Amino acid sequence: MAARGELVAALKEGRLAHELGEGSADCPYPAGHPLRAPWLRGFAAARSQGEEGSEGGEGAAGGDK
């Protein structure tokens, strides 16, 4: 089992990967690895935050054009 610090780091790495434009298939951990799930959770969290933020931002930007 991975240490708590490793789990937190994998979560942050997943978030960063999404912010850098990588895909979920770019996860550096193979299936079954204990750090794969937190990496994917971080990636998914960043993706859902991006979708929520872009919905409000597009409406505001559309009115400025």
Steps between C-alpha positions, in 0.01 A plus 500: 500500500620850419577755769264794546755744356530291184121493461477878536785549252331271245174695541682828434685350203168397347363854540813646345485255210152624410608863530789428262259351246586134544239226474396244757674235290829676583484376861852384586375220727395162358168332581505357852762745628392661829574851368294466180165568670607822676666626180179441306291661778718810482470506122121463515466769768698748291294411192169552682621831645603612153158414360322688780722805457474506122119491505481829688793652312360433154177678576680808626741502206219457252336822617821700454535422129 
